[in-house]
């Protein structure tokens, strides 16, 4: 009985790629993620020209207890 060769299963993506910050992410995209992750209250503005991130502005609010 002859068996046809089967291709091996595709390797699973590394955990970093599943999180969205793996090797496929550019330095600019990583900077946007870091700006968002480090922000408790505020906003992150991303300026894009010709499909490229050219500026990241982060405004942070400092909440004071009464």
trRosetta pair geometry for C-beta under 8 A, 3 or more apart (Angstrom, degrees):
i j d omega theta_ij theta_ji phi_ij phi_ji
13 17 4.3 -107 175 82 112 128
13 18 5.4 135 100 -54 118 85
13 22 7.4 -83 175 -68 106 169
14 17 5.1 95 60 6 77 100
14 18 7.3 -143 100 -4 42 88
14 22 6.2 138 74 -124 105 127
15 18 5.6 -57 -150 37 37 113
15 19 6.4 38 153 -22 69 104
16 19 5.8 -55 -152 33 32 111
16 21 6.0 -82 -173 83 83 72
16 22 4.0 122 118 -97 88 79
16 23 7.3 77 107 -21 125 68
17 20 7.8 59 179 -65 32 20
17 22 3.2 -3 -83 -31 58 167
17 23 6.8 -29 -81 24 98 77
17 24 6.6 69 -129 9 95 109
18 22 7.5 77 7 -41 40 128
19 22 7.0 131 52 -40 82 84
20 25 7.1 82 155 -69 57 131
20 33 7.6 167 112 -101 105 141
21 25 5.3 -48 -145 13 44 161
21 30 6.2 92 -149 -112 100 86
21 33 5.9 -157 -93 109 118 174
22 25 6.3 122 60 -3 43 101
25 29 4.6 -124 -169 89 90 127
25 30 5.5 110 131 -59 120 86
25 33 7.7 -4 -174 -10 149 139
26 29 4.7 97 53 7 78 101
26 30 7.0 -138 97 -5 42 87
26 53 7.8 168 89 27 130 118
27 30 5.6 -53 -148 36 32 114
27 31 6.5 38 150 -24 64 103
28 31 5.5 -50 -151 30 33 115
28 32 6.9 36 150 -20 63 99
28 52 7.3 88 41 -175 173 73
28 53 3.9 163 162 64 133 125
28 56 7.8 173 -164 -39 80 119
29 32 5.7 -48 -154 30 37 113
29 33 6.7 37 149 -17 65 103
29 53 7.0 160 -64 -4 55 147
30 33 5.6 -53 -151 37 36 113
30 34 6.4 35 152 -18 67 105
31 34 5.7 -53 -146 38 32 111
31 35 6.4 37 153 -23 64 104
31 53 7.7 177 62 122 114 147
31 56 5.8 -159 127 -4 112 159
32 35 5.7 -54 -150 33 31 113
32 36 6.6 25 154 -14 64 106
32 44 6.8 121 -156 155 75 140
32 46 5.7 13 -114 -93 124 130
32 53 6.7 -112 -47 -131 121 159
32 56 5.9 -153 -90 -110 70 133
33 36 5.9 -59 -151 38 31 107
33 37 6.1 28 155 -19 68 111
34 37 5.7 -54 -138 39 32 110
34 38 6.1 19 166 -10 66 113
35 38 6.5 -64 -143 42 21 101
35 39 6.5 24 157 -30 58 118
35 44 4.8 119 125 -122 119 132
35 56 5.6 -154 -43 166 161 132
35 58 4.9 -146 -162 -77 112 130
36 39 5.9 -66 -151 27 29 116
36 44 5.4 -81 -77 -4 76 155
39 42 5.2 -105 -166 55 117 107
39 43 8.0 178 177 -20 154 6
39 44 6.5 -146 -18 -48 161 105
39 58 6.4 -141 -82 -161 127 117
39 60 6.0 -140 -134 -104 90 95
40 60 7.5 64 42 -155 77 102
40 63 7.7 -108 116 13 123 110
41 60 6.9 94 78 -166 64 64
41 61 4.1 -65 113 63 110 105
41 62 7.7 173 61 -71 117 17
41 63 5.8 79 11 -29 157 110
42 58 6.6 63 126 176 136 76
42 59 4.9 -165 -168 100 109 63
42 60 4.1 -76 -54 -113 158 38
42 61 4.9 176 -73 0 79 76
43 58 7.5 -176 93 -148 46 49
43 59 5.1 10 52 53 84 102
44 56 6.7 -16 -170 -169 97 93
44 57 7.3 154 -159 82 47 50
44 58 5.2 -12 -107 -104 76 79
44 59 8.0 -162 -75 25 34 66
45 55 7.9 -8 109 114 90 96
45 56 7.3 153 81 -159 54 44
45 57 4.3 -8 58 59 105 101
45 58 7.7 -162 23 -72 69 34
45 59 7.6 41 -7 -5 104 100
46 53 5.9 -52 -170 -131 106 105
46 55 7.4 156 -159 87 40 59
46 56 5.7 -9 -106 -107 69 74
47 53 7.3 105 75 -158 52 59
47 54 5.4 -63 102 66 98 88
47 55 3.8 14 42 54 122 102
47 56 7.6 -139 20 -65 78 33
47 57 7.4 56 -19 -7 103 101
48 51 6.7 6 175 -123 114 17
48 52 6.6 154 -156 72 73 31
48 53 5.7 -42 -98 -93 77 49
48 54 6.8 136 -123 9 24 86
49 52 6.0 -30 71 61 66 86
49 54 4.9 11 18 -14 106 140
53 56 6.9 20 174 -55 118 93
